[in-house]
Amino acid sequence: MKLLDGSKWNDILKFLDQMAKHKFTVSIHSVIHLNNWHGFVDLSNFIKEQKFSWTVGLLTYPVKLNIQHLNNSDKDLLRYILHNYDIPNRSFILEYIK
């Protein structure tokens, strides 16, 4: 049995293009965690460009991937991102990492 090791960006873009051709509404649902928070600037720009709706949740389990485990400088950078980019649920995320 082969385990999946993540999505390929080109495959995602092809899928989204097919959805647009068939007039489907696309909504992006993300979960922010220790390994992906730094990509939210690019994701925000992409979603804004594509005019998709977007929701963001917090990963709380497994605990080791929780964004509360960011070091202080990374928390500061995440705060900057949340204040300066159109990230959904930003107030809740900011409160969560206090």
Secondary structure as the mmCIF struct_conf table of DSSP 4:
data_model
#
loop_
_struct_conf.conf_type_id
_struct_conf.id
_struct_conf.beg_label_comp_id
_struct_conf.beg_label_asym_id
_struct_conf.beg_label_seq_id
_struct_conf.end_label_comp_id
_struct_conf.end_label_asym_id
_struct_conf.end_label_seq_id
HELX_LH_PP_P HELX_LH_PP_P1 LYS A 2 LEU A 4
HELX_RH_AL_P HELX_RH_AL_P1 TRP A 9 LYS A 21
TURN_TY1_P TURN_TY1_P1 HIS A 22 LYS A 23
STRN STRN1 SER A 27 ILE A 32
TURN_TY1_P TURN_TY1_P2 LEU A 34 ASN A 36
HELX_RH_3T_P HELX_RH_3T_P1 TRP A 37 GLY A 39
HELX_RH_AL_P HELX_RH_AL_P2 PHE A 40 GLN A 50
TURN_TY1_P TURN_TY1_P3 LYS A 51 LYS A 51
STRN STRN2 SER A 53 LEU A 58
BEND BEND1 TYR A 61 PRO A 62
HELX_RH_3T_P HELX_RH_3T_P2 VAL A 63 LEU A 65
HELX_RH_3T_P HELX_RH_3T_P3 ILE A 67 HIS A 69
BEND BEND2 LEU A 70 LEU A 70
HELX_RH_AL_P HELX_RH_AL_P3 ASN A 72 ASN A 84
BEND BEND3 TYR A 85 TYR A 85
TURN_TY1_P TURN_TY1_P4 PRO A 88 ASN A 89
HELX_RH_AL_P HELX_RH_AL_P4 ARG A 90 TYR A 96
TURN_TY1_P TURN_TY1_P5 ILE A 97 ILE A 97
#
